[in-house]
Amino acid sequence: MNYKKNDTRFEHALNLLTEGHVVGMPTETVYGLAADATNDKAVAQIYALKERPSFNPLIIHVDSIEMARQWGDFSPLALQLAEAFWMIGSLYQRPLTLVVKRNNRGLSHLVTAGLDTVAIRIPAHSVALSLITAFGKPLAAPSANRSNHISPTTADAVRQDLGDRVSLVLDGGACVVGLESTIVDVTTDCPILLRPGGATVEMIKSVSGCTVQCVTNTAHIVAPGMLKRHYAPHHPLRLNVTSPLPGDAFLGFGSTPEATMNLSESGDLTEAASNLFAMMRFLDQSSCKEIAVSPIPNIGIGMAINDRLTRAACMDLGSDIKSLE
């Protein structure tokens, strides 16, 4: 569904944001809980609704590079990546969040969890962009679910998880990408991958000309999505399963005839990413003993899929910084 200015629900959403309330907002990745990123009380509502730890920072969503630069310092590297990934019609247009030094005291310190950096992105969704433009300020918008639960890719999934705790959810249809954005720290000379997503390491390296470093230590949270346990279903999750056990709900990939559901029968990783959270949510509502998941190739966006699955299964991600060639 598309919303335009003067649409009743769109105007209601704007009024709620202006009054310091939280609104469910669609993006191309997942649905977000949006609030005024400059309003401490509004941002505090996000943390309360999600039951999210206050040391876990939020991403702010803007409608342009110009708006982004009002809130963060953009180095030549940051601008290079922003222009390559954020601009409509650009070769690498993908969901990418850039972590830069914050430069505006008007931003809520709750958004950044007290850090001197801020995570910024432009969502590629007409409803989200229209809302940000009409509001005129950045919106803090983490995924619209309780902390550690499966991220929602439909408006119904938001309502299932949060019920009437959020007063309005703008329905923008099913999310096209279905996984949260890639997060990259660009406060150094070369990009540091903090969370994999649709903007792949290969793309980032091609644009920047740099070797991409990867931080896997979750002891020090410097960006969203770095908690060891995250995106988790209620049922136990087992990964890299080729032969499911009796009572398993089997989430397949590629040629897996025993699969209860298949992320992509053709082995398409982009299709698998878009289906991941919706299928995990569906299987989690079944009467299975455990959810078993087929092996997923750890290349391209498959790296992001495996990151979410690993955190959902609460497996050890390691604790070092390494180069990704």
C-alpha positions as CSV (number, residue, x, y, z in Angstrom):
1,M,0.0,0.0,0.0
2,N,1.3,3.5,-0.9
3,Y,0.7,6.5,1.4
4,K,0.7,10.1,0.3
5,K,0.6,13.4,2.1
6,N,-3.0,14.1,3.1
7,D,-3.7,10.4,3.4
8,T,-5.5,10.0,6.8
9,R,-3.2,7.3,8.1
10,F,-0.1,9.0,6.8
11,E,-1.1,12.3,8.5
12,H,-2.0,10.4,11.7
13,A,1.5,8.9,11.6
14,L,3.1,12.3,11.2
15,N,1.0,13.7,14.1
16,L,2.1,10.8,16.3
17,L,5.8,11.3,15.5
18,T,5.5,15.0,16.2
19,E,3.9,14.3,19.6
20,G,6.8,12.0,20.5
21,H,5.1,8.7,19.9
22,V,6.3,5.5,18.0
23,V,5.0,4.4,14.6
24,G,5.5,1.1,12.8
25,M,7.1,1.9,9.4
26,P,7.9,-0.3,6.4
27,T,11.3,-0.4,4.8
28,E,12.8,-2.5,2.1
29,T,14.7,-4.6,4.8
30,V,12.3,-5.2,7.7
31,Y,9.6,-3.2,9.4
32,G,10.9,-0.6,11.9
33,L,9.7,1.1,15.0
34,A,10.1,4.8,14.1
35,A,10.4,7.8,16.4
36,D,11.9,11.2,16.4
37,A,15.7,10.7,16.7
38,T,16.1,14.1,18.4
39,N,13.5,13.4,21.1
40,D,14.9,11.5,24.2
41,K,11.4,10.5,25.4
42,A,10.4,9.3,22.0
43,V,13.6,7.2,21.6
44,A,13.1,5.9,25.2
45,Q,9.7,4.5,24.1
46,I,11.4,2.5,21.4
47,Y,13.7,0.8,23.9
48,A,10.7,0.2,26.2
49,L,8.5,-1.3,23.5
50,K,11.3,-3.6,22.3
51,E,12.6,-4.4,25.8
52,R,15.9,-3.5,24.2
53,P,19.1,-3.0,26.3
54,S,20.1,0.7,26.4
55,F,23.7,-0.1,25.4
56,N,22.5,-1.3,22.0
57,P,22.5,1.7,19.7
58,L,19.9,2.5,17.0
59,I,20.1,3.4,13.3
60,I,18.8,6.8,12.2
61,H,17.0,6.9,8.8
62,V,17.3,9.9,6.6
63,D,16.0,10.8,3.1
64,S,19.2,12.1,1.5
65,I,22.9,12.4,1.8
66,E,22.4,16.1,2.6
67,M,20.2,15.2,5.6
68,A,22.7,12.5,6.6
69,R,25.6,15.1,6.7
70,Q,23.6,17.3,9.1
71,W,24.0,14.5,11.7
72,G,27.3,12.8,10.9
73,D,30.8,13.6,9.6
74,F,31.3,12.0,6.2
75,S,34.8,11.3,5.1
76,P,35.7,10.8,1.4
77,L,35.3,7.0,2.0
78,A,31.9,7.5,3.6
79,L,30.7,9.7,0.8
80,Q,32.0,7.3,-1.8
81,L,30.0,4.4,-0.3
82,A,26.9,6.6,0.3
83,E,26.8,7.6,-3.3
84,A,27.3,4.1,-4.5
85,F,24.8,2.4,-2.3
86,W,22.2,5.0,-1.3
87,M,21.4,6.7,-4.6
88,I,18.3,5.5,-6.5
89,G,19.4,3.8,-9.7
90,S,23.1,3.5,-8.7
91,L,24.9,0.3,-9.7
92,Y,25.2,-1.0,-6.2
93,Q,21.9,0.3,-4.6
94,R,21.6,-2.0,-1.6
95,P,20.7,-1.5,2.1
96,L,23.8,-0.1,3.7
97,T,24.2,1.6,7.1
98,L,27.3,3.8,7.6
99,V,28.8,4.4,11.1
100,V,30.3,7.8,11.2
101,K,31.3,10.4,13.8
102,R,28.3,12.2,15.1
103,N,28.4,16.0,14.6
104,N,25.1,17.3,16.0
105,R,24.3,17.8,19.6
106,G,20.6,17.8,18.7
107,L,20.6,14.0,18.2
108,S,19.4,12.0,21.2
109,H,22.2,10.3,23.1
110,L,19.9,7.3,23.6
111,V,20.1,6.7,19.8
112,T,23.8,6.4,19.9
113,A,23.9,4.7,23.4
114,G,26.4,7.3,24.5
115,L,28.9,6.6,21.7
116,D,30.5,9.4,19.7
117,T,29.4,7.7,16.4
118,V,26.0,7.4,14.8
119,A,24.7,4.7,12.4
120,I,22.9,6.3,9.4
121,R,21.1,4.9,6.3
122,I,18.6,5.9,3.6
123,P,15.8,3.3,3.3
124,A,14.8,2.4,-0.3
125,H,11.0,2.4,0.4
126,S,8.6,5.0,-0.8
127,V,6.5,5.1,2.5
128,A,9.6,5.4,4.7
129,L,11.1,8.1,2.5
130,S,7.8,10.1,2.3
131,L,7.5,9.9,6.1
132,I,11.0,11.1,6.7
133,T,10.7,13.9,4.2
134,A,7.4,15.1,5.6
135,F,8.7,14.9,9.1
136,G,11.8,16.8,8.2
137,K,14.1,15.1,10.7
138,P,15.8,11.7,11.0
139,L,13.8,8.8,12.4
140,A,15.4,6.2,14.7
141,A,13.9,2.9,13.6
142,P,15.1,-0.5,14.8
143,S,13.2,-3.6,13.8
144,A,9.6,-3.6,15.0
145,N,9.7,-6.6,17.3
146,R,10.6,-7.3,20.9
147,S,14.4,-7.6,21.4
148,N,15.8,-11.0,20.4
149,H,12.7,-12.0,18.5
150,I,12.4,-12.7,14.8
151,S,12.4,-9.5,12.7
152,P,9.1,-8.7,11.0
153,T,8.8,-8.5,7.3
154,T,5.0,-7.7,7.1
155,A,2.7,-5.4,9.0
156,D,0.9,-8.4,10.4
157,A,4.1,-9.8,11.9
158,V,4.6,-6.5,13.7
159,R,1.1,-6.7,15.2
160,Q,1.6,-10.4,16.2
161,D,4.7,-9.5,18.1
162,L,3.8,-6.1,19.6
163,G,0.0,-6.1,19.6
164,D,-1.5,-2.8,20.6
165,R,1.8,-1.7,22.2
166,V,2.4,0.4,19.0
167,S,-0.5,2.6,18.2
168,L,-0.1,2.7,14.4
169,V,1.6,0.5,11.8
170,L,1.8,1.8,8.3
171,D,1.3,-1.2,5.9
172,G,3.7,-1.0,3.0
173,G,3.4,-4.7,2.0
174,A,6.0,-7.4,2.4
175,C,9.6,-6.3,2.6
176,V,11.5,-6.9,-0.6
177,V,14.9,-7.6,0.9
178,G,13.8,-9.3,4.1
179,L,17.2,-8.9,6.0
180,E,18.5,-5.9,8.0
181,S,21.0,-3.6,6.3
182,T,24.8,-4.2,6.1
183,I,26.5,-2.0,8.7
184,V,30.0,-0.7,8.0
185,D,32.2,1.5,10.2
186,V,33.8,4.2,8.0
187,T,35.6,6.2,10.7
188,T,38.9,4.6,9.7
189,D,40.8,4.6,6.4
190,C,39.2,1.2,5.3
191,P,35.7,0.0,5.9
192,I,35.1,-2.3,8.9
193,L,32.1,-4.7,8.5
194,L,30.1,-4.7,11.7
195,R,27.0,-6.6,10.4
196,P,26.6,-8.4,7.0
197,G,23.6,-7.7,4.9
198,G,22.4,-7.1,1.3
199,A,25.4,-4.9,0.5
200,T,28.0,-7.6,0.3
201,V,31.7,-7.5,1.2
202,E,32.5,-8.0,-2.5
203,M,30.5,-4.9,-3.5
204,I,32.0,-2.8,-0.7
205,K,35.5,-3.8,-1.7
206,S,34.8,-3.0,-5.3
207,V,33.6,0.5,-4.5
208,S,36.1,1.4,-1.9
209,G,39.1,-0.3,-3.3
210,C,40.0,-1.4,0.2
211,T,40.3,-4.7,2.0
212,V,37.2,-5.0,4.2
213,Q,37.9,-5.8,7.9
214,C,35.4,-7.8,9.9
215,V,34.7,-7.4,13.6
216,T,33.2,-10.4,15.2
217,N,33.7,-9.5,18.8
218,T,30.3,-9.0,20.4
219,A,31.6,-8.1,23.8
220,H,31.8,-4.4,22.8
221,I,28.6,-3.3,21.1
222,V,29.3,-0.5,18.7
223,A,26.4,-0.9,16.3
224,P,22.9,-2.6,16.1
225,G,22.7,-6.3,15.4
226,M,25.9,-7.3,17.3
227,L,24.4,-9.0,20.3
228,K,25.4,-12.7,20.4
229,R,21.8,-13.8,20.7
230,H,19.5,-12.1,18.3
231,Y,16.7,-12.7,15.7
232,A,15.8,-15.8,17.8
233,P,12.7,-18.1,17.5
234,H,11.1,-19.7,20.5
235,H,12.0,-23.2,19.3
236,P,15.7,-24.4,19.4
237,L,17.5,-23.9,16.1
238,R,20.0,-26.3,14.5
239,L,22.2,-25.3,11.6
240,N,23.9,-27.0,8.7
241,V,21.5,-30.0,8.8
242,T,21.4,-32.4,5.9
243,S,19.2,-35.0,7.4
244,P,16.4,-33.8,9.7
245,L,15.3,-35.7,12.8
246,P,11.7,-36.9,13.5
247,G,9.8,-33.9,14.9
248,D,12.0,-31.3,13.2
249,A,10.6,-28.5,11.1
250,F,13.1,-28.5,8.3
251,L,14.0,-25.2,6.6
252,G,15.6,-26.2,3.3
253,F,17.7,-24.5,0.7
254,G,18.2,-25.8,-2.8
255,S,17.4,-29.4,-3.5
256,T,16.0,-30.6,-0.2
257,P,12.9,-32.8,-0.8
258,E,12.4,-33.4,2.9
259,A,12.0,-29.7,3.6
260,T,9.0,-28.4,5.5
261,M,9.6,-25.0,3.8
262,N,12.3,-24.1,1.3
263,L,14.1,-20.7,1.4
264,S,14.9,-21.1,-2.3
265,E,14.4,-24.4,-4.3
266,S,16.6,-22.9,-7.1
267,G,19.4,-22.1,-4.6
268,D,19.0,-18.3,-5.1
269,L,20.6,-16.6,-2.0
270,T,18.7,-13.3,-2.6
271,E,15.4,-15.2,-2.6
272,A,16.5,-17.1,0.5
273,A,17.3,-13.8,2.3
274,S,13.9,-12.3,1.5
275,N,12.1,-15.5,2.8
276,L,14.3,-16.1,5.9
277,F,12.4,-14.3,8.7
278,A,8.9,-14.9,7.3
279,M,9.6,-18.7,7.1
280,M,11.4,-18.8,10.5
281,R,8.3,-17.1,12.0
282,F,5.9,-19.5,10.4
283,L,7.9,-22.6,11.5
284,D,8.2,-21.2,15.0
285,Q,4.5,-21.2,15.3
286,S,4.3,-24.9,14.5
287,S,4.3,-27.8,17.0
288,C,7.8,-28.9,16.0
289,K,10.5,-30.0,18.5
290,E,13.2,-28.0,16.8
291,I,13.8,-26.0,13.6
292,A,16.6,-27.6,11.5
293,V,18.2,-25.5,8.7
294,S,20.0,-26.6,5.6
295,P,23.6,-25.5,5.0
296,I,23.7,-22.0,3.4
297,P,26.7,-21.1,1.2
298,N,28.7,-18.4,3.0
299,I,29.2,-16.1,0.0
300,G,27.6,-12.8,-1.0
301,I,24.3,-12.3,0.9
302,G,24.6,-15.8,2.2
303,M,27.1,-14.4,4.7
304,A,24.3,-12.2,6.1
305,I,21.9,-15.2,6.2
306,N,24.4,-17.2,8.1
307,D,25.0,-14.3,10.5
308,R,21.3,-14.1,11.4
309,L,21.0,-17.9,11.7
310,T,24.1,-18.1,13.9
311,R,22.8,-15.4,16.3
312,A,19.3,-17.0,16.3
313,A,20.9,-20.3,17.3
314,C,23.2,-18.4,19.8
315,M,26.4,-20.0,18.5
316,D,29.9,-18.6,19.1
317,L,30.8,-16.0,16.5
318,G,34.4,-15.6,17.5
319,S,36.2,-12.6,19.0
320,D,38.7,-11.3,16.5
321,I,39.1,-8.8,13.7
322,K,40.0,-10.3,10.4
323,S,40.4,-9.3,6.7
324,L,37.8,-10.4,4.3
325,E,39.3,-11.0,0.9
